[in-house]
């Protein structure tokens, strides 16, 4: 299948059941680790609730991965070089239990026999008709009942190397192997260490105020990437625990959810834009003939043909595209061209299928033959993504329209924001539908005025009989995302809803307002959810309400980093009450969920935020840095210290005083553009020249109304001094043209 990233080949952690297992594709041969106590009890079911201690780095292609687990009072730390047809493992044990290596075949690959044998001084693995050479140090002892289980009694460190055999070997069964060579461990380490070093510079890294947010958001993606044998492709569901029944999940071995996949793809965009494209494609390819993207599709429960999920596709795809480069010249255009047709069809489906009260959209569920639970209120709630929200406690399903009797603010605002994003995508692609979509957005905005509750001075969900609902959640902030209110009412709306007794406080943005009669500490009735927080904060930022957005992001970052530091968790949802333990299964909060990384993404946006008009770079007011954001031009870094510095690889793009805010930044081959807001007391601003300019060449520079000729220094920078106005547009062009009135 074209466009698949990662490519389903080589060794990786893509068997959904085991974090301590490596499966080879396309063969299905699997190696996995367990721990055996002196009693003989063996444990290998490491999950977030059972013995998974700490995730290490994991590259997208599996070239390097590391993980630590614990059982029987013993910790086992694994470092692995994979990705291709060779596998190297170093396992460090601390505790009384013995490491055990299990060699078998992952489910779904045909059930070919696997045997481990000793031949001519070597351990051999036979998988079907393929032979592999297995080198181990120290020498293992084969389990008497199953020679595919190799035990390393008392070993503090185990080194494993597995390679395809050059020729088919004649083998003989043995119970033990004493053929490990003294240099195996050194050879394995010599191959693993460079792979670890490459991983360190290939993935986003953060520090300072951002802490390890980059590690957390990245590992919640790459460690949740799995392989679906029945589809023949790699998938990245939001959580492998959630989708795998053997890990206490709710499906067989894989499942995808629509808005989960869009948010996961957005977070992945700064790890690897091609990786993000693959994640978007895995759900977009599931569109039905009517254009609907299903709420869920899975191996054992199939598709939800009665319902979809919130329309956030165009918004997240556009945001991922904008973040893939510094201008359209270098952004990943394939992402838009592949996604646009399905996004366009899904957009049209909503207006056909979900017309509710007052001519506005409402959540629903269509009748499906053979599905007695379709066309029910419970299913309509699930379409909202907010399954048990008090907003829908008193709702009913209209049998004529199959929608709730409630026009929902969140749905209509998201649909409007998605219409605007789809229009922008169409414009970038040169589709004439851009004009129609723009007109549709204006019409939708006028119609959505019917959701303004003048008595309360805010937007509200509206019942079919015209009454406004009493319930309050962050979805009432989504109109800011869509640009619905004028600036004055927008500020007042935010001020009222973000009162500490409502949706403010610490932590902020509970999924149900604190003063709502339906508020509790559970699930969508009160927990903090990263997708909801992301959409609300994006709306605040659209209106420049940084006083609110910055304090919210700061509080959510503390929550995010606290769970990561203490438990190595990136959570499905976060506790609203300090000290609540959300780890048990009954608490309904998965421990590693890709969309939880949106809280780290929000914080990184305080330094670097791709917007339709160009990038925004700013100092968060505290020392912080982010490195290795994957762009089409190379690796982007932003460091906030005594100055704010933006780099591309080893080239400085911007060097500004800490009080400067750069917006609308774009960098093409011929020009660098932006708007800088600075403190007049420190106006020194260094701007990198366009790529076409060599050090020492002269360029035309405009700052505000002043234009002059400047010479690029030896580092490819020009110095600008916009000390007059507090905000000025700068433009650095690769060639001096006659349109400028040059000043030396």
Beta strands, then each sheet from edge to edge (+ up, - down):
strand 1: 10-12
strand 2: 21-25
strand 3: 29-36
strand 4: 42-43
strand 5: 52-58
strand 6: 65-71
strand 7: 74-81
strand 8: 87-94
strand 9: 98-105
strand 10: 114-119
strand 11: 122-127
strand 12: 130-137
strand 13: 141-142
strand 14: 149-152
strand 15: 157-164
strand 16: 205-208
strand 17: 225-228
strand 18: 233-236
strand 19: 255-257
strand 20: 296-298
strand 21: 302-303
strand 22: 397-398
strand 23: 403-404
strand 24: 406-407
strand 25: 452-453
strand 26: 458-459
strand 27: 462-463
strand 28: 608-611
strand 29: 614-618
strand 30: 624-631
strand 31: 634-640
strand 32: 643-648
strand 33: 651-657
strand 34: 661-667
strand 35: 671-677
strand 36: 684-688
strand 37: 698-703
strand 38: 706-711
strand 39: 717-721
strand 40: 727-733
sheet 1: 1+ 2- 3+ 4-
sheet 2: 1+ 2- 3+ 9- 14+ 13-
sheet 3: 5+ 6- 7+ 8- 15+ 12- 11+ 10-
sheet 4: 16+ 30- 31+ 32- 33+ 36- 39+
sheet 5: 17+ 18-
sheet 6: 19+ 20- 21+
sheet 7: 22+ 23-
sheet 8: 24+ 27-
sheet 9: 25+ 26-
sheet 10: 28+ 29- 34+ 35- 40+ 37- 38+
end
